[in-house]
Amino acid sequence: MATPTEIASQFVNFYYQTFDTNRAALTNLYRPNSFMSWEAQEFQGVGSIVEKLNALPPNVVHKVSTTDAQPASEAIASIIVLVTGQLSIDGSPPMQFSQAFHLIPDAGSYYVFNDVFRLNFAES
């Protein structure tokens, strides 16, 4: 059986490659009970989340720096995943980001129950 770290690595590779090349394909990762916070804006449900993701600039490239994962529950095999990295929009200078996911098992795979995204800006 795969470890939380192995599952997180596979998920993160798929998520950011898909985000950067075919964002509409992320739809299957969310469910009606999924939540997303994007820079303090809150969204619930597949339609609302995918609408937000598709409204973001189209030419985004992510470079993941770190991925950490931990089991999130003793009752079910859910996983908390924390990602840090850089993203560039239309070739702009890279910006630091962090994103956390709570993955819930579902029919031999996982779906995103919680998704929290933040750009990380230095204090001036």
C-alpha positions as CSV (number, residue, x, y, z in Angstrom):
1,M,0.0,0.0,0.0
2,A,1.3,3.5,-0.9
3,T,2.4,5.8,1.9
4,P,0.8,9.3,2.4
5,T,4.0,10.8,1.0
6,E,3.9,8.7,-2.2
7,I,0.2,9.5,-2.7
8,A,0.8,13.2,-2.1
9,S,3.7,13.2,-4.6
10,Q,1.5,11.6,-7.3
11,F,-1.3,13.9,-6.5
12,V,0.9,17.1,-6.6
13,N,2.5,16.1,-9.9
14,F,-0.9,15.5,-11.5
15,Y,-2.5,18.6,-10.0
16,Y,0.1,21.2,-11.1
17,Q,0.7,19.6,-14.5
18,T,-3.0,19.6,-15.1
19,F,-3.5,23.1,-13.7
20,D,-0.8,24.4,-16.1
21,T,-2.0,22.6,-19.2
22,N,-5.7,21.6,-19.0
23,R,-7.3,23.2,-16.0
24,A,-10.8,21.9,-16.9
25,A,-9.6,18.4,-16.2
26,L,-9.3,19.3,-12.5
27,T,-13.1,19.1,-12.2
28,N,-12.9,15.4,-11.3
29,L,-10.7,16.1,-8.2
30,Y,-13.6,18.0,-6.4
31,R,-17.0,17.0,-5.1
32,P,-20.1,18.9,-4.1
33,N,-18.9,19.1,-0.5
34,S,-15.4,20.4,-1.4
35,F,-14.2,23.8,-0.1
36,M,-11.5,26.1,-1.5
37,S,-10.0,29.3,-0.2
38,W,-8.1,31.3,-2.8
39,E,-6.4,34.4,-1.4
40,A,-9.2,34.6,1.3
41,Q,-12.0,34.1,-1.2
42,E,-14.1,31.1,-0.3
43,F,-15.8,28.7,-2.7
44,Q,-17.8,25.5,-2.1
45,G,-18.8,22.8,-4.6
46,V,-17.4,21.7,-7.9
47,G,-19.1,24.4,-10.0
48,S,-17.9,27.3,-7.9
49,I,-14.4,26.0,-7.5
50,V,-13.9,25.2,-11.2
51,E,-15.4,28.5,-12.2
52,K,-12.8,30.3,-10.0
53,L,-9.9,28.1,-11.3
54,N,-11.0,28.8,-14.9
55,A,-11.2,32.6,-14.2
56,L,-7.5,32.7,-13.3
57,P,-4.9,33.8,-15.9
58,P,-4.5,31.1,-18.5
59,N,-0.7,31.0,-18.8
60,V,0.5,29.8,-15.4
61,V,3.6,27.7,-14.8
62,H,4.1,26.1,-11.3
63,K,7.4,24.9,-10.0
64,V,7.0,22.9,-6.8
65,S,9.7,23.2,-4.2
66,T,8.5,21.1,-1.3
67,T,5.7,18.7,-0.7
68,D,4.9,17.4,2.8
69,A,2.2,14.9,3.7
70,Q,0.7,13.4,6.9
71,P,-2.2,11.1,7.6
72,A,-5.2,13.3,8.7
73,S,-7.4,10.8,10.5
74,E,-7.3,7.4,12.2
75,A,-10.8,6.7,11.0
76,I,-10.2,7.0,7.3
77,A,-7.1,7.2,5.1
78,S,-7.3,10.9,4.5
79,I,-4.2,12.9,3.9
80,I,-3.1,16.5,4.6
81,V,-0.7,17.8,1.9
82,L,1.3,21.1,2.1
83,V,3.0,22.4,-1.1
84,T,5.4,25.3,-1.5
85,G,6.8,26.6,-4.7
86,Q,6.9,29.3,-7.3
87,L,4.5,30.3,-10.1
88,S,4.9,32.5,-13.1
89,I,2.1,34.1,-15.1
90,D,2.7,34.9,-18.7
91,G,6.5,34.6,-18.2
92,S,6.4,37.2,-15.3
93,P,9.0,37.0,-12.5
94,P,8.2,34.0,-10.2
95,M,6.0,34.5,-7.1
96,Q,6.2,32.3,-4.0
97,F,3.0,30.3,-3.2
98,S,1.8,27.8,-0.6
99,Q,-1.1,25.5,-1.0
100,A,-2.7,22.9,1.3
101,F,-4.9,20.0,0.4
102,H,-7.0,17.7,2.5
103,L,-7.5,14.5,0.4
104,I,-10.3,12.1,1.1
105,P,-10.3,8.5,-0.2
106,D,-13.0,7.8,-2.7
107,A,-13.5,4.6,-4.9
108,G,-9.8,3.7,-5.0
109,S,-8.6,7.2,-5.5
110,Y,-8.8,10.5,-3.6
111,Y,-10.7,13.8,-4.0
112,V,-9.9,17.2,-2.6
113,F,-12.1,18.0,0.4
114,N,-10.2,21.2,1.3
115,D,-7.9,23.4,-0.9
116,V,-6.2,26.5,0.6
117,F,-4.0,28.7,-1.6
118,R,-1.9,31.7,-0.8
119,L,0.7,33.8,-2.5
120,N,3.5,34.5,-0.1
121,F,4.6,38.1,-0.2
122,A,7.5,39.5,1.9
123,E,6.6,42.1,4.5
124,S,7.9,45.5,3.6
